[in-house]
Amino acid sequence: MSNTPHELAAEFPEFVEKMHELKVSDKHFAKLAEDYHELNRKVHAAETNVAPREELSEVDLRKRRGAMKDEIYAYLKAN
């Protein structure tokens, strides 16, 4: 487990400018990024025991974050 949040800019540094442009010009991507940010904050809060969860719940959050990150990466590559 990491105490460092998985921010999109850190996960995809090569797409920082593109992500900024898409957040402004593409409502779908903006929603995707906001949903990721919200989920990522929940994972980080659980991992740091700010908002503890049962282990299976935390694992589920991390899996959902990974799937969402994959979706964002695919979107970035396609657009």
C-alpha positions in Angstrom: 0.0 0.0 0.0 1.2 3.5 -0.8 0.8 6.6 1.2 1.2 8.6 -2.0 -2.0 9.4 -4.0 -2.1 8.2 -7.6 -2.8 11.6 -9.2 -3.3 11.5 -12.9 -0.5 13.9 -13.7 1.9 11.6 -11.8 0.5 8.5 -13.5 0.6 9.9 -17.0 3.2 12.6 -17.0 3.5 12.4 -20.8 -0.2 13.4 -21.1 -0.3 16.3 -18.7 -1.0 18.9 -21.3 -3.4 16.7 -23.2 -5.3 16.0 -20.0 -5.6 19.7 -19.3 -6.9 20.4 -22.8 -9.4 17.5 -22.6 -10.7 18.6 -19.2 -11.6 21.9 -20.7 -12.9 20.8 -24.1 -14.3 17.3 -23.6 -17.1 16.9 -21.1 -16.8 13.1 -21.1 -13.1 13.2 -20.2 -13.7 15.9 -17.6 -16.3 13.7 -15.9 -14.0 10.7 -16.1 -11.1 12.6 -14.6 -13.3 14.0 -11.8 -14.7 10.5 -11.0 -11.1 9.1 -10.9 -10.0 11.9 -8.6 -12.9 11.2 -6.2 -12.3 7.5 -6.2 -8.5 8.1 -5.8 -9.2 10.2 -2.7 -11.3 7.4 -1.2 -8.5 4.9 -1.8 -5.9 7.2 -0.3 -8.1 7.9 2.7 -8.5 4.2 3.3 -4.8 3.4 2.8 -3.7 6.1 5.3 -6.5 5.1 7.8 -8.0 8.6 7.6 -11.2 6.8 6.6 -10.5 3.1 7.4 -12.4 0.4 5.5 -12.6 -3.4 5.7 -9.8 -4.9 3.7 -12.1 -6.3 0.9 -13.7 -2.9 0.5 -10.3 -1.3 0.2 -9.2 -3.9 -2.3 -12.4 -3.3 -4.3 -11.7 0.5 -4.4 -8.1 -0.1 -5.6 -9.4 -2.5 -8.4 -12.0 0.1 -9.5 -9.3 2.8 -9.5 -7.0 0.6 -11.7 -9.8 -0.1 -14.1 -10.7 3.6 -14.3 -7.0 4.4 -14.9 -6.9 1.9 -17.7 -10.0 3.6 -19.2 -8.4 7.0 -19.0 -5.2 5.8 -20.6 -7.1 4.3 -23.5 -9.0 7.5 -23.9 -5.8 9.5 -23.9 -4.2 7.3 -26.5 -7.3 7.4 -28.8 -7.9 11.2 -28.7 
